Amino acid sequence: MITGIGKIKGLGVYQNYTKPAGTQNFVSKNLIYGWNYSGKTTLSRLFAQLESKTSNPDLNGCEFSFETADQTINEKNFQQCELTVRVFNSDFIRQNIHFEGGGFNPILILGKDSEEAEKKIEKLNTRIGRSTATQKIINSKFDALKAEIARAKTSAAENIRQVLKVTPYDARHLGNDVSIVGVLDSQTLSDEDLAYNFELAVTPDSKKPSTVEQVFGKPSIEALYNEASNALAATPSFSNTIKHLEDNPAIERWVENGLHIHPAAGTCEFCGNEVTQARLEIFRAHFSKDLADHKNSVEALLSKIQASEFTLVLPNEAQFNNQYRDAYRNAAEPLPHAIKCFNQAVNTLAKDIQSKIENLRKPLVPSVLAPGLAETITKAILAVNAVIKSNNELAENFTKAKAEAHQKVKNHYIQQFIDKQETSGLERKKDCQIKRSERLKAYSTHLQLLINKLQALISHAQRGREKINDRLASMLGNTAVQINVVTDAAGQERFQLVRKNGHIAKNLSDGERTAIAFSYFIIKLQELSPEKFKDSVVYIDDPISSLDGNHIYQITSAINEIFFHKIQNAQGSEIWITKCKQLFISTHSFEFFNLLRELKPDGGNHARLYLINRINDDCSSFGNMPKSLSSYGSEYHFLFEKIYRFHETEDKANIELLMHTKCSPAFR
């Protein structure tokens, strides 16, 4: 067992490291925390020399010493080291795995050669052969259905091409359109809509419709009727009237018309008798100013009513586009009768007012007014103008409207084709054959997987591939990247990274590379016999590079599974122990570090915590982890301690304290 590192000189950031006094000895589990560039990977390379028993050119010229219970291992005698060491670091990844498609050394795990497995493989291959033969029959039926559907497409495309004058338009174009129309709601048009859109779609540009002036008119009779009702009911009060004239309106009018001929007393122009001044005053009193004003008011109302007769000039039907002529005809149809009824009501009201003029002193009641006369005309005008607006919009947007109509008609015929195919069931039959073929393919794939598993019992490399693929699926949460066994030109089995689709896996993400490399390392440890692994020293340097939080937990779980297990002690209690002789894990992630602290063997002397501390640009130290880090779940207590020490010290140029504030991720 390695108990400590005595010294490191002339190696990277370890220019003159000597084990500090009081540094605890290494035990079965050793966690090393240090920020990036503090020297963790450099330390792992020293352990790797103990594994390879060969000099690393990058470490030439350095001095080091590992302390063990029996001897000191240094740069002079490490090749005779009898320890079994396994190291995972960036050098291991680079030397063992090819991430750009090349083959690399397989993991050889002993399998069980079995005649029974060979027999099972033979039977499974026979089933696969039968499945392949059935697939050929299904594919033949599929091809026949496909040809029949193709003929139907060709016929439907030809019909669309001829009807809508679309060139070019063939089965390929129809197939593209079917995939678009098929996901929409039904595009089938009613007979009326189809006729309308078809006529518009084939209308030549030379027959583009013109715009039509809108119709304006606002008939009104209700207000006049109310005014006339008041005028007819009015009976002015007069104090000096001649009863004979009141009772004889014709004589009254005759006298009124003749008054201006006799402005003064004299001879009557009619009878020749003398007309006295007194008689004239009596007549003038009868025809008072109030009566004259009342008469003038009623006569003015008569003129107003006579002027309210409604006339309307409608556009000629020929001015409209063909698509809107029927709609215009239907909208305008009520107008002639409605206008006639309205004007008859006006004439009736005028006659009532004329009667009042002829008998001003008599209260009258107007004829009953039919309801909705003006409203009927107004609604009809609105309907006519709505048609005119649609017609004008078509005229103003003729090119766009024509294109939309063309598309609607085409979609209608495409929908007809889709519905016809649905009715014929050809597509369903074709899909059924596809599903049968896919089921057989899946069945063959399943059989092949069984064959692969049986082969894994026979092939050492296949068994290693199976285990690392299981580990990869656990690490990545999917099977997007897997390992296949391939045979190289020399007939040797090799590992190769492939994607789920079977293509060689290239351009892997950093997270995928990390997961693949660590999975490979973990499974490769199984090449060691259980007895050999139990006596091994394992060093793992930062196995979580570029992995997110979820994968950090998976890495932790994998480490717990591989390196720790429960046993019963002499007292019959279950305790956790380390499966290998010693485990070293270094990391820059405090989150990962905290998770690893929980995976400790039972007993206070089986786990140690260490800190690699960057003292200056050229120097790092390795020693016990301070309580400000080991006693808390966050590195901020440690950083606060350093800041406080920096505050208290008089030497503000203390390079060690300055390096902490420079290197810590918390200050970035």
Disulfide bonds with the S-S distance in Angstrom:
none
